[in-house]
Amino acid sequence: MAAANSPLAKLLPGCSRLGYGCMGLGADWETGALTDAHRELAFAALDAAVDAGITLFDHADIYRRGTSEQVFGEWLKARPGLRERLVIQSKGGIRLANGDMPGHYNADPNYIADCVAGSLERLGIERLDLWLLHRPDPLWEPERLAECLAALQDSGQVLHIGVSNMHLHQLQLLEKALGAPPVANQLQMSLAHHTWLDADLEFNTGSSHDTTGTVDYCRRRNIQLQAWGSLAGGQLSSRPNAGPAAALVAEMARQKGCAPEAIVLAWLLRHPAGIQPLIGTTNPERVRACAGAVGVTLSRDDWYRLYIAARERPLP
């Protein structure tokens, strides 16, 4: 499932073309109590992902209040020898609401170091292959953050550094502090959420998007683009009557003999930036359907038909 145009696969050989996002695994957000039912669901989904050829697994310290990483660690422990075949990444820098303090972002070096240590402990591993700053913090100090991240790499806790939800100018600021670009940038990208494309097509029509230039910058600097929300909650693959794009997805799936999920993901894979979609379904059957995307070929015409249908308006 690897691909030559995937920047991350060049750094981490064996990294799959699709990744599995683990936010849906673990305890309920409210209780944080992990049960055997939660474990059974997680183990089945993770086994299905591995069986489908997925080797990249994406976490964040806040997912399910830490229990996503915890149950993944239990799964790893029950699968001796599997760790060496996987690429494990996590994110940090978001603080959940607590009492009178609302949820907010925190890129303070001391907090980031604690995030990484907590993730490693819950996952039961000694090193993260990739760690991402989860959200830009308006109060961040890139130089201090860069020193912290370098120390985490020097200590062997983190192999590579990436980011999530950063636009062009934030990436440039961090790159200056790091002395090199981050290796990945995780953005909301899907056939349903296509502002990352619209931004660079509509700059002369009065539209304004924070993402203008970000995709091309990542391509130029060999930054792996990872797509969160790549299936858009199933709105284009599970509900064929949801609109023209969903109807077209269903039609193409019938023509190509694949699942609708595969068409939605293949649309991202067709982009020459080497986008790595992250899927988050906990349904093993749907995991297998998603994995079929790597075998789907979309022509240029296919790609544009889907994009324009999703826009529900002509290109400018």
C-alpha positions in Angstrom: 0.0 0.0 0.0 3.0 2.3 -0.2 3.4 4.9 -2.9 6.4 6.5 -4.5 5.0 10.1 -4.4 4.3 9.9 -0.6 7.0 12.0 1.2 6.5 10.2 4.4 7.1 6.8 2.8 10.5 8.0 1.8 11.4 8.8 5.4 9.6 5.7 6.9 9.8 2.8 4.4 6.7 0.6 4.7 4.4 3.5 5.7 1.1 2.8 4.1 -0.7 5.0 1.6 -3.7 5.2 3.9 -3.5 5.8 7.6 -5.9 4.8 10.4 -7.1 7.5 12.8 -7.7 6.2 16.3 -10.0 8.9 17.6 -13.0 6.5 17.5 -11.3 4.0 19.7 -11.4 3.9 23.5 -13.8 4.9 26.3 -16.7 7.3 26.1 -15.6 11.0 26.1 -17.7 11.7 29.1 -16.8 8.9 31.5 -13.3 7.9 30.4 -13.9 4.4 31.7 -12.5 1.7 29.4 -14.7 -1.5 29.2 -14.3 -4.9 27.6 -16.8 -3.8 25.0 -14.5 -0.9 24.1 -11.6 -3.2 23.9 -13.4 -5.7 21.6 -14.4 -2.9 19.2 -10.9 -1.4 19.1 -9.2 -4.8 18.6 -11.5 -5.7 15.7 -11.0 -2.4 14.0 -7.2 -2.4 14.4 -6.9 -6.0 13.2 -9.0 -5.2 10.2 -6.7 -2.2 9.4 -3.5 -4.3 9.6 -5.1 -7.1 7.6 -6.0 -4.5 4.9 -2.3 -3.3 4.7 -2.5 -0.2 6.8 0.6 0.4 8.8 0.3 4.1 9.9 -1.8 4.7 13.0 -2.6 8.3 14.1 -3.3 9.3 17.7 -3.6 12.3 19.9 -3.2 12.5 23.6 -6.7 13.9 24.1 -8.6 11.3 22.1 -11.2 9.7 24.3 -9.3 11.4 27.2 -6.2 9.3 26.6 -8.0 6.0 26.4 -7.6 5.7 22.6 -3.8 5.5 23.2 -4.4 3.2 26.2 -6.5 0.6 24.3 -4.0 0.8 21.4 -1.2 0.0 23.8 -3.2 -3.0 25.1 -3.7 -4.2 21.5 0.0 -3.9 20.8 0.9 -5.8 23.9 -1.4 -8.6 22.8 0.2 -8.7 19.3 3.9 -9.4 20.0 6.3 -8.3 17.2 3.7 -6.1 15.5 5.2 -2.8 16.7 8.2 -3.1 14.3 5.9 -3.2 11.3 3.9 -0.1 12.2 4.4 3.7 12.0 2.9 5.2 15.1 2.3 8.9 15.4 0.6 11.1 18.0 -0.3 14.7 18.5 -0.4 17.1 21.4 -1.0 20.7 22.3 -4.7 20.8 23.0 -6.0 21.1 26.5 -9.5 20.0 27.1 -11.9 22.1 29.2 -11.5 21.6 32.9 -13.7 23.3 35.5 -13.8 27.0 34.8 -11.0 26.8 32.2 -12.3 26.4 28.6 -10.6 24.2 26.1 -7.6 25.9 24.6 -4.2 25.3 22.9 -0.8 25.1 24.6 2.5 24.9 22.8 4.6 25.7 25.9 7.7 23.4 25.9 7.0 22.0 29.3 3.5 21.1 28.4 4.6 19.6 25.1 7.2 17.4 26.8 4.6 16.1 29.2 2.3 15.4 26.2 4.9 13.2 24.6 5.8 11.4 27.8 2.1 10.7 28.5 1.5 9.3 25.0 4.5 7.0 25.2 3.4 5.7 28.5 -0.2 5.0 27.4 0.9 3.4 24.1 3.5 1.3 25.9 6.3 2.2 23.4 9.7 3.8 23.7 9.5 6.1 20.7 7.0 7.8 18.5 7.8 7.6 14.8 6.1 11.0 14.3 4.8 13.6 16.7 2.6 16.5 15.5 1.6 19.8 17.1 -2.1 19.4 17.1 -3.2 23.0 16.7 -1.4 26.3 16.3 -1.2 28.2 19.6 -1.6 32.0 19.3 0.8 32.3 22.2 3.5 30.0 20.8 7.1 30.9 20.7 8.5 28.9 17.8 12.2 29.1 18.9 11.4 27.7 22.4 9.2 25.1 20.9 11.9 24.1 18.4 14.4 23.6 21.2 11.9 21.4 23.0 11.3 19.3 19.9 15.0 18.9 19.2 15.5 17.7 22.8 12.7 15.1 22.3 14.4 13.9 19.2 17.8 13.8 20.8 16.5 11.8 23.7 15.0 9.2 21.2 11.4 9.8 22.3 10.4 11.2 18.9 11.9 10.3 15.5 10.2 13.0 13.2 8.3 16.2 13.9 5.2 17.3 12.1 2.2 19.6 12.6 -1.5 19.6 12.2 -3.9 22.4 10.9 -1.1 24.8 10.0 -1.3 27.2 7.1 1.5 28.5 4.9 2.8 31.3 7.1 2.8 29.3 10.3 4.7 26.5 8.5 7.3 29.1 7.4 7.7 30.4 10.9 8.2 27.0 12.4 10.6 25.9 9.6 12.7 28.9 10.4 12.9 28.0 14.1 13.5 24.3 13.4 16.0 24.8 10.6 14.1 22.4 8.5 10.5 21.9 7.5 8.2 19.7 9.5 7.8 16.3 7.8 4.0 16.3 7.8 1.0 18.7 8.0 -2.4 17.2 8.8 -5.3 19.2 7.4 -9.1 18.7 6.9 -9.2 17.5 3.3 -12.0 15.6 1.6 -14.3 15.7 -1.4 -16.8 17.3 0.8 -14.4 19.8 2.4 -12.5 21.2 -0.5 -11.6 24.7 0.6 -7.9 23.7 0.3 -8.5 23.5 -3.4 -10.9 26.4 -3.8 -8.4 28.7 -2.0 -6.0 28.6 -4.9 -8.6 28.7 -7.6 -10.7 31.6 -6.3 -8.0 34.1 -5.2 -9.1 36.5 -7.9 -12.8 36.2 -7.3 -13.0 38.0 -4.0 -12.8 34.8 -1.9 -10.4 34.6 1.0 -9.1 31.4 2.6 -6.4 30.9 5.1 -5.2 27.8 3.2 -4.1 29.8 0.1 -0.7 28.5 -1.0 -0.4 25.9 1.7 -0.7 22.8 -0.4 1.8 24.0 -3.0 4.2 25.0 -0.2 4.0 21.5 1.3 4.7 20.0 -2.1 7.7 22.3 -2.6 9.1 21.5 0.8 8.3 17.7 0.7 5.9 18.0 3.7 3.5 15.0 3.8 -0.1 16.2 3.6 -2.3 14.0 5.7 -6.1 14.3 5.4 -8.2 14.2 8.5 -12.0 13.9 7.9 -11.1 12.2 4.6 -14.5 10.5 4.4 -16.4 13.5 5.6 -18.4 11.5 8.1 -19.8 9.3 5.3 -21.9 12.0 3.8 -20.8 11.2 0.3 -20.4 7.4 0.6 -23.2 6.3 3.0 -26.0 8.5 1.8 -26.3 8.4 -2.0 -29.4 10.7 -2.0 -27.5 13.4 -0.2 -26.8 15.4 -3.3 -25.1 15.4 -6.7 -21.7 14.5 -5.5 -23.0 11.5 -3.5 -25.0 10.3 -6.5 -21.9 10.6 -8.7 -19.8 8.7 -6.1 -22.4 5.9 -6.1 -22.4 5.8 -9.9 -18.6 5.6 -10.2 -18.5 2.9 -7.5 -20.9 0.8 -9.6 -18.9 1.4 -12.8 -15.5 0.6 -11.2 -16.8 -2.3 -9.0 -15.7 -0.9 -5.7 -17.2 0.6 -2.6 -18.3 4.3 -2.5 -15.7 4.9 0.2 -13.0 3.8 -2.2 -14.1 6.5 -4.7 -14.1 9.2 -2.1 -10.6 8.3 -0.9 -9.3 7.7 -4.5 -10.2 11.3 -5.2 -7.7 12.4 -2.6 -5.1 9.8 -3.7 -5.4 11.1 -7.3 -3.9 14.5 -6.3 -0.2 14.7 -7.2 0.8 16.0 -3.8 0.8 12.4 -2.5 -2.0 13.1 0.1 -2.3 10.5 2.8 -5.9 10.0 3.8 -6.7 9.0 7.4 -9.7 6.9 7.9 -11.5 6.6 11.3 -14.3 4.1 10.9 -14.5 1.4 13.6 -16.5 -0.9 11.3 -14.1 -3.7 10.0 -16.1 -4.1 6.8 -15.9 -0.4 6.1 -12.1 -0.4 6.9 -11.8 -3.1 4.1 -13.9 -1.0 1.8 -11.7 2.0 2.3 -8.5 0.0 1.7 -9.8 -0.7 -1.8 -9.1 2.9 -2.7 -5.5 2.2 -3.5 -6.6 0.0 -6.4 -9.0 2.5 -7.9 -7.8 4.6 -10.9 -9.6 7.9 -11.5 -9.0 9.7 -14.8 -8.6 13.5 -14.9 -12.2 13.7 -16.1 -13.4 11.5 -13.2 -11.6 13.7 -10.7 -13.0 17.0 -12.1 -16.5 15.6 -12.4 -16.4 14.7 -8.7 -14.8 18.0 -7.6 -17.3 20.2 -9.6 -20.3 18.1 -8.3 -19.0 18.5 -4.8 -18.7 22.3 -5.3 -22.2 22.5 -6.7 -21.1 25.4 -8.8 -18.9 25.7 -11.9 -15.2 26.5 -11.6 -14.4 30.2 -11.8 
